[in-house]
Amino acid sequence: MLHLIARIIDELGLSSAKTQYDARSGTATITGIKDGVRCTTTLRPDTPDFDKKVKHSTTIGREAAIEQVKELYRQGYRQVDIAEMLDISQSTVSTYIHK
């Protein structure tokens, strides 16, 4: 899994990449910056080749950040995990979820 994550970070050209792995669900999330845009890629083992979804967030606007937070929350991530992935406070995550 680590080799796959490193390859994806390299292929996407992400800088300042952070990864998070949820052993319970087998889901890995990679967050990084590409061309000034924060991107989050989610890898799930529910397909043979892992499902990849790229979302853009905070550096392109507040509305995009709110949508990204809501999407990660729908995927089952805890508020504290979302805050860590996106480098925002847990209270901001809570605010965005309830908008």
Order of alpha helices (4+ residues) and beta strands (2+ residues): alpha-beta-beta-beta-beta-alpha-alpha-alpha
